[in-house]
Amino acid sequence: MQTLLLISAESARANPGLAIGFGLLAAVVAQTTLAVVSSVRRLAQQRRQFALESERLAYEVRLAKSRWDQTEQEKSSWNGWRKFRVAEKLHECEDVFSFVLKPHDGKAIPAFKPGQYLTFGLDIPGRDKQVVRCYSLSSAPSDRDFYRVTIKKEKAPPDKPGVPPGVGSSFFADGVNDGDLLNVKAPGGHFYLESEKQTPLVLISAGVGITPVLSMAREIAAIGSERETWFFFVCRSRADHMLKAEVEQLVARCDNIRLHVCYSKPGPEDVQGKDFHTAGRLTADVLKAVLPSSNYDYYMCGNGSFMKSMYEGLIGWGVPEAKIHYEAFGPATIKKTSDTLTLRKADAGGKVVNVTFGKSGKVVRWDPALLNLLDFARANEVRIDSGCCAGSCGSCSVAVKEGEVEYLSKADTGEAGSCLTCVCRPKGDLVLDA
């Protein structure tokens, strides 16, 4: 090309007309080159846009299919108890077992929202009445033919050897095996992820609290969502790192889900960078060090002290209350600022309210610091059965003989003449059949 241009230049000096021709030719070549480059760029941009549109359309199709499947499966929901067979019992780690459950009647089961739980009616030998317990689903709504719960056997606290171990969890760990039949209520609960949203997400869990947030992460992967997701988990060491391989495989195939594991007491063989990322407890300071900002929706589940500490840390970081969602088992462990203000306003008159427990023969002055009637009853050694502690399973329902109650949210309500003690408080003097 360079040689051609030199020859053209020599010829142009000898013939001016030829020079003009070569100039016009060069202009045409340049214009054509620019047009070709522009076309290539435009074509590449169109291809990228087409790929993005195809991905978006594919995601919308998967989401629509998921909604359709859920709508169809909801038709197979049931009231009351239904028999489920333990298809498989899996030992996950120390004192932790997963139970794969399939309907005994072989019929379809309804979908659920990731984060919800199952309610079990347990016929435990030596108990004069059925024990009701709720356990979060660790499977995903996309698992159409079975439910899975993952349960940790709760031992007596080391500092309180006189306290008995967990009744329900011990029964599952020691007494439930493959092929056994269990009484199960349909999935429920107000703590769940809205799969349609695309806002950035942080999943936070401690110990067996991993179960509902794992369900959320699995559903994000199943529907092909590209939602930015951070998965934080804390346990003592690898010895009780439940569902470890499953979570790592999930993260490995999903670029948008990032994992950060804390070991509060790493064992001598636990390898930082392989088994876990941070040595120590999971706190809001860890989140600050890892996350690029605080602008996320937060979903967390763990024991009461963990959730209380994490909630207060997030609020201190400037995260709005509306962006913090937590497992509602034991709602009194976290008292939102709005809840506290409501209670202060309600009790501003200083009126003394007495709660009478009819069966127990106790009359006790109401303590608003305990937030709900179930906690108040426990504090005064009055036994009331409970399950979910979130107003869903109905286990804590007690007849109201005199007076009225008010519920902690508009979503909560009990049957006429009764109240759900885990999510309500007295409006005035109250007589309960407990």
RORO-19670 format. One line per 3 residues: number of its first residue (from 1); their letters; for each residue x, y, z of C-alpha. Coordinates in Angstrom, 2 decimals. Each point is the difference from the previous one (the first is absolute). Example, Ala and Ser with C-alpha at 12.3 -4.5 7.8 and 13.67 -1.06 7.14 Angstrom:
BEGIN
1> as> 12.30,-4.50,7.80; 1.37,3.44,-0.66
This chain:
BEGIN
1> mqt> 0.00,0.00,0.00; 2.86,2.36,0.93; 1.73,-0.80,-3.32
4> lll> -3.23,0.69,-1.87; -0.35,3.38,1.68; 3.61,0.92,-0.93
7> isa> -0.61,-0.93,-3.63; -3.24,1.98,0.09; 1.82,3.01,1.38
10> esa> 2.65,-0.11,-2.80; -2.73,-0.33,-2.62; -1.97,2.87,1.54
13> ran> 2.96,2.37,-0.34; 0.26,-0.86,-3.68; -3.77,0.24,-0.65
16> pgl> -2.19,2.42,2.15; -3.23,-1.59,-1.26; 1.16,-3.32,1.18
19> aig> 0.73,1.56,3.40; -3.58,1.15,0.27; -1.18,-3.48,-0.90
22> fgl> 2.18,-1.58,2.64; -1.26,2.53,2.54; -3.57,-0.85,-0.78
25> laa> 0.82,-3.70,0.18; 1.66,0.45,3.40; -3.03,1.90,1.28
28> vva> -2.34,-2.74,-1.22; 2.20,-2.69,1.58; 0.12,1.91,3.30
31> qtt> -3.75,0.57,-0.01; -0.62,-3.65,-0.85; 2.35,-1.11,2.78
34> lav> -1.77,2.23,2.51; -3.35,-1.33,-1.14; 1.19,-3.59,0.34
37> vss> 1.46,0.64,3.49; -3.19,1.78,1.04; -2.10,-2.88,-1.34
40> vrr> 2.13,-2.56,1.84; -0.30,1.97,3.23; -3.73,0.43,-0.47
43> laq> -0.39,-3.71,-0.76; 2.02,-0.93,3.11; -2.12,2.34,2.11
46> qrr> -3.17,-1.46,-1.47; 1.26,-3.49,0.78; 0.75,0.98,3.59
49> qfa> -3.41,1.61,0.32; -1.62,-3.06,-1.53; 1.87,-2.26,2.44
52> les> -1.12,2.15,2.94; -3.59,0.00,-1.24; 0.15,-3.76,-0.49
55> erl> 1.29,-0.49,3.55; -2.69,2.32,1.36; -2.70,-1.81,-1.98
58> aye> 1.28,-3.39,1.15; -0.07,1.21,3.61; -3.54,1.34,-0.41
61> vrl> -1.07,-3.35,-1.49; 1.54,-1.92,2.92; -1.60,2.37,2.49
64> aks> -3.39,-0.27,-1.71; 0.30,-3.79,-0.02; 0.90,0.05,3.70
67> rwd> -3.06,2.14,0.77; -2.21,-2.29,-2.09; 1.33,-3.10,1.72
70> qte> -0.53,1.61,3.41; -3.57,0.95,-0.92; -0.71,-3.54,-1.17
73> qek> 1.62,-1.55,3.05; -1.84,2.31,2.40; -3.16,-1.78,-1.12
76> ssw> 1.38,-3.10,1.72; 0.35,1.75,3.36; -1.78,-1.45,3.01
79> ngw> -1.53,0.95,3.32; 0.94,-1.67,3.25; 2.38,-2.95,0.17
82> rkf> 1.23,-2.09,-2.91; 2.16,-3.12,0.18; 3.52,0.22,-1.42
85> rva> 2.49,-2.82,-0.28; 3.66,0.44,0.86; 1.53,-0.94,-3.35
88> ekl> 3.54,0.56,1.24; 1.75,0.99,3.22; 3.43,1.57,-0.56
91> hec> 2.69,0.66,2.60; 1.36,3.43,-0.95; 2.49,0.59,2.83
94> edv> 0.18,-0.26,3.78; -3.58,-0.14,1.41; -1.49,1.23,-3.31
97> fsf> -2.29,-2.07,-2.23; -1.93,0.70,-3.19; -3.35,-1.70,-0.65
100> vlk> -1.33,-0.37,-3.54; -3.78,-0.22,0.20; -2.44,-1.31,-2.61
103> phd> -3.82,-0.10,0.26; -1.27,-3.38,1.13; -3.02,0.26,-2.31
106> gka> 2.25,0.53,-3.03; -1.87,3.11,-1.09; 1.53,3.34,-0.97
109> ipa> 1.28,2.41,2.63; -0.31,3.78,-0.13; 2.91,2.28,-0.66
112> fkp> 1.17,2.31,2.74; 1.84,3.29,0.26; 3.74,-0.31,0.70
115> gqy> 0.47,0.59,3.73; -3.24,-1.59,1.23; -0.31,-2.96,2.36
118> ltf> -1.97,-3.17,0.65; -2.01,-0.65,3.16; 0.20,-3.50,1.49
121> gld> -2.34,-1.75,2.41; 2.25,-2.46,1.82; -1.36,-3.02,1.85
124> ipg> 2.87,-0.42,2.45; -0.05,-3.04,2.32; -0.60,0.98,3.61
127> rdk> -1.79,3.24,-0.92; -3.69,0.29,0.84; -0.65,2.32,-2.95
130> qvv> 1.37,0.73,-3.41; 3.10,2.22,-0.13; -0.10,2.69,-2.69
133> rcy> 3.25,1.27,-1.48; 0.92,2.07,-3.05; 3.15,-0.43,-2.10
136> sls> 1.15,2.04,-2.98; 0.14,-1.59,-3.42; 3.55,-0.40,-1.30
139> sap> -1.20,-1.12,-3.44; -1.10,2.45,-2.69; -3.42,0.58,-1.57
142> sdr> 1.48,-1.41,-3.22; 0.26,-3.40,1.73; -3.46,-1.09,-1.12
145> dfy> -0.34,-3.52,1.38; 1.26,0.28,3.56; 0.62,2.25,2.97
148> rvt> 3.21,0.02,2.01; 0.60,1.26,3.52; 3.38,0.13,1.73
151> ikk> -0.13,-0.26,3.79; 2.66,0.35,2.69; -0.37,-1.99,3.21
154> eka> -0.14,2.60,2.75; 1.91,-1.18,3.05; -0.32,1.36,3.52
157> ppd> 1.91,3.30,0.37; 3.48,-0.57,1.50; -0.65,2.61,2.69
160> kpg> -3.45,-1.43,0.79; 0.36,-3.79,0.30; -3.42,-0.26,1.63
163> vpp> -1.76,1.27,-3.13; -1.25,-2.91,-2.14; 1.16,-0.31,-3.63
166> gvg> -2.27,1.05,-2.83; -3.04,-2.28,-0.06; -0.81,0.25,-3.70
169> ssf> 3.57,0.07,-1.32; 1.03,-2.95,2.20; -2.97,-1.99,-1.26
172> fad> 1.00,0.65,-3.61; 3.66,-0.82,0.61; -0.52,-3.14,2.07
175> gvn> -3.47,-1.27,-0.80; -0.84,0.82,-3.64; 1.37,-2.28,-2.74
178> dgd> -0.46,-0.88,-3.65; -3.54,-1.13,-0.75; -1.61,1.61,3.05
181> lln> -3.22,1.99,-0.45; -0.35,3.53,1.39; -2.94,2.38,0.39
184> vka> 0.73,3.16,-1.97; -1.85,3.25,-0.63; 0.37,1.93,-3.26
187> pgg> 2.95,2.43,-0.35; -0.46,3.34,1.73; 1.74,3.00,1.50
190> hfy> 0.48,3.70,-0.72; 3.80,-0.15,-0.40; 0.67,-0.64,-3.68
193> les> 1.72,1.41,-3.05; -1.90,1.66,-2.84; 1.65,-1.76,-2.96
196> ekq> -1.19,2.55,-2.57; 2.07,2.84,1.44; 3.48,0.79,-1.32
199> tpl> 1.28,2.24,2.80; 3.44,-0.97,1.42; -0.28,-2.51,2.80
202> vli> 1.90,-1.08,3.12; -0.81,-3.36,1.63; 1.25,-0.35,3.60
205> sag> -0.16,-3.14,2.11; 1.45,-1.63,3.09; 0.02,-3.74,0.61
208> vgi> -3.22,-1.75,-0.94; -1.37,3.43,-0.95; 1.54,-0.75,-3.38
211> tpv> -3.07,-2.02,-1.03; -2.41,2.76,-1.14; 2.69,2.15,-1.65
214> lsm> 1.37,-3.04,-1.84; -3.50,-0.52,-1.36; 0.09,3.60,-1.23
217> are> 3.40,-0.41,-1.65; -1.04,-3.26,-1.66; -3.09,1.64,-1.47
220> iaa> 2.06,2.92,-1.36; 2.20,-2.55,-1.76; -2.95,-2.10,-1.21
223> igs> -1.78,2.85,-1.77; 3.24,1.34,-1.50; -0.22,3.36,1.74
226> ere> 3.07,2.23,-0.34; -0.84,1.79,3.24; 3.17,0.99,1.86
229> twf> 0.04,-2.24,3.07; 2.38,-0.26,2.95; -0.22,-3.12,2.16
232> ffv> 1.43,0.37,3.53; 0.13,-2.94,2.40; 1.53,-0.58,3.43
235> crs> 0.51,-3.13,2.08; 2.61,-1.20,2.47; 2.18,-2.11,-2.31
238> rad> -0.04,-2.45,-2.87; -1.31,-2.67,2.38; -3.40,1.71,0.10
241> hml> 0.12,1.68,-3.42; -3.29,-1.38,-1.27; -0.86,-0.28,-3.70
244> kae> 3.52,1.17,-0.85; 0.45,-1.87,-3.29; -3.48,0.94,-1.22
247> veq> 0.56,3.72,0.55; 3.46,-0.06,-1.57; -1.32,-1.79,-3.11
250> lva> -2.83,2.52,-0.24; 2.38,2.96,0.16; 2.40,-1.62,-2.49
253> rcd> -2.64,-0.09,-2.73; -1.54,3.43,0.71; 2.26,2.99,-0.71
256> nir> -2.45,2.38,1.67; 0.05,-1.81,3.40; 3.05,0.65,2.19
259> lhv> 0.77,-1.93,3.18; 1.67,1.16,3.22; 0.37,-2.47,2.88
262> cys> 1.04,0.79,3.58; 1.24,-2.60,2.50; -0.32,1.28,3.55
265> kpg> 2.29,-2.77,1.36; 1.98,-1.54,-2.88; 1.38,-3.48,0.60
268> ped> 3.70,-0.84,-0.45; -0.70,-1.55,-3.42; -2.29,2.75,-1.27
271> vqg> 1.67,1.91,-2.84; -0.66,3.72,-0.40; -0.64,0.84,-3.63
274> kdf> -1.27,-3.51,-0.69; -2.44,-0.92,2.77; -0.72,3.54,1.21
277> hta> 0.89,3.63,-0.68; -0.08,1.75,3.39; 0.98,-1.32,3.42
280> grl> -2.40,1.34,2.61; -3.66,0.83,0.29; -2.08,1.42,-2.79
283> tad> -0.78,3.63,0.83; -1.06,3.14,-1.78; 3.69,1.00,-0.08
286> vlk> 0.72,-3.09,-2.14; -2.77,1.05,-2.39; 1.47,3.51,-0.20
289> avl> 3.42,-1.42,-0.88; -1.34,-2.32,-2.73; -2.97,1.78,-1.60
292> pss> 0.60,2.89,-2.41; -2.81,1.98,1.66; -2.97,-0.37,2.37
295> nyd> -2.57,0.37,-2.77; -1.51,-3.51,0.07; -3.06,-1.89,1.17
298> yym> 1.02,-2.13,3.00; -1.50,-3.36,0.96; 1.35,-1.63,3.15
301> cgn> -0.67,-3.00,2.18; 1.70,-1.29,3.13; -0.36,-0.18,3.75
304> gsf> -1.44,2.92,1.94; 3.25,1.59,1.17; 1.54,-0.23,-3.47
307> mks> -2.97,1.64,-1.68; -0.25,2.72,2.63; 3.68,0.86,-0.39
310> mye> -0.14,-0.09,-3.79; -3.18,2.06,-0.15; 1.40,2.71,2.26
313> gli> 3.23,0.02,-2.02; -1.85,0.47,-3.29; -2.13,2.79,1.46
316> gwg> 3.17,1.64,1.28; 1.46,-0.23,-3.51; -2.94,1.98,-1.30
319> vpe> -1.97,-2.85,-1.58; -3.74,0.87,0.02; -2.25,-2.27,2.09
322> aki> -2.09,-0.77,-3.08; 3.02,-1.66,-1.64; 0.66,-2.39,2.90
325> hye> -1.98,-3.24,-0.01; 0.50,-2.76,2.55; -1.35,-3.38,0.97
328> afg> -2.94,0.65,2.31; 0.61,-2.94,2.35; 0.06,1.73,3.38
331> pat> -1.07,3.49,-1.15; 0.82,1.56,3.37; 3.73,-0.50,-0.59
334> ikk> 0.02,3.01,-2.31; -1.90,3.13,0.88; -0.19,2.43,-2.87
337> tsd> 0.13,3.69,0.71; -3.51,0.31,-1.40; -1.23,-2.76,2.34
340> tlt> 1.53,1.73,3.01; -1.57,3.33,-0.92; -3.39,-1.69,-0.41
343> lrk> 0.27,-1.63,3.41; 1.04,3.24,1.65; -2.93,1.81,-1.57
346> ada> -2.43,-2.75,1.02; 1.24,-0.01,3.60; 0.44,3.77,0.31
349> ggk> -3.09,0.28,2.18; 1.63,-2.10,2.70; -3.14,-2.09,0.51
352> vvn> 0.55,-3.24,1.91; -1.12,-3.02,-2.04; -0.53,-3.37,1.66
355> vtf> 0.10,-3.32,-1.80; -1.83,-2.89,1.64; 0.97,-3.56,-0.90
358> gks> -3.19,-1.87,0.85; 1.27,-3.58,0.08; 3.20,0.89,1.84
361> gkv> -1.76,2.24,2.50; 2.46,2.85,-0.48; -0.69,3.72,-0.27
364> vrw> 3.06,1.91,-1.21; 0.62,3.63,-0.90; 0.76,0.30,-3.71
367> dpa> 3.63,0.79,-0.86; 0.17,1.71,-3.44; 3.75,-0.65,-0.21
370> lln> -0.80,-3.64,-0.87; -1.89,1.11,-3.12; -2.33,-3.02,-0.37
373> lld> -2.23,-2.15,2.20; 1.90,-3.23,-0.65; 3.27,1.42,1.37
376> far> -1.95,1.55,2.86; -1.55,-3.37,0.88; 3.38,-1.73,-0.09
379> ane> 1.51,2.68,2.22; -2.71,-0.74,2.56; 0.34,-3.80,-0.28
382> vri> -3.30,-0.49,-1.79; 0.22,-2.74,-2.62; -1.37,0.79,-3.45
385> dsg> 0.87,-2.25,-2.94; 1.78,1.66,-2.89; 1.43,-0.85,-3.38
388> cca> 1.02,2.63,-2.52; -0.20,3.03,2.34; -0.96,1.96,-3.11
391> gsc> -3.80,-0.15,0.07; -0.32,-2.65,-2.69; -0.24,-3.50,1.48
394> gsc> -2.74,0.71,2.57; 1.68,-2.08,2.73; -0.05,2.86,2.53
397> sva> -3.68,0.81,-0.48; -1.77,0.59,3.32; -3.65,0.81,0.69
400> vke> -0.69,3.56,1.17; -2.56,-0.12,2.82; -0.10,3.74,0.67
403> gev> 1.60,3.07,-1.56; 1.63,0.69,-3.37; 3.42,-0.34,-1.62
406> eyl> 1.81,1.92,-2.72; 2.33,-1.60,-2.53; 3.55,1.12,-0.75
409> ska> -0.73,0.33,-3.72; -3.01,0.21,-2.25; 0.94,-3.37,-1.54
412> dtg> -0.58,-1.80,3.30; -3.42,-1.16,1.14; -1.50,-2.78,2.09
415> eag> -3.29,-1.86,-0.04; -3.03,1.66,1.54; 0.03,-0.41,3.76
418> scl> 3.69,-0.94,0.06; 3.36,1.67,-0.47; 3.42,-0.96,-1.34
421> tcv> 2.05,0.78,3.08; 3.35,0.15,-1.84; -1.02,3.06,-2.02
424> crp> -2.41,1.97,2.18; -0.19,2.05,3.18; -2.89,1.10,2.26
427> kgd> -1.98,3.15,-0.71; -1.11,0.11,3.62; -0.76,-2.43,2.81
430> lvl> -0.06,-3.48,-1.48; -1.08,-3.49,1.10; 1.48,-2.93,-1.90
433> da> -0.93,-3.67,0.18; 3.59,-1.05,0.79
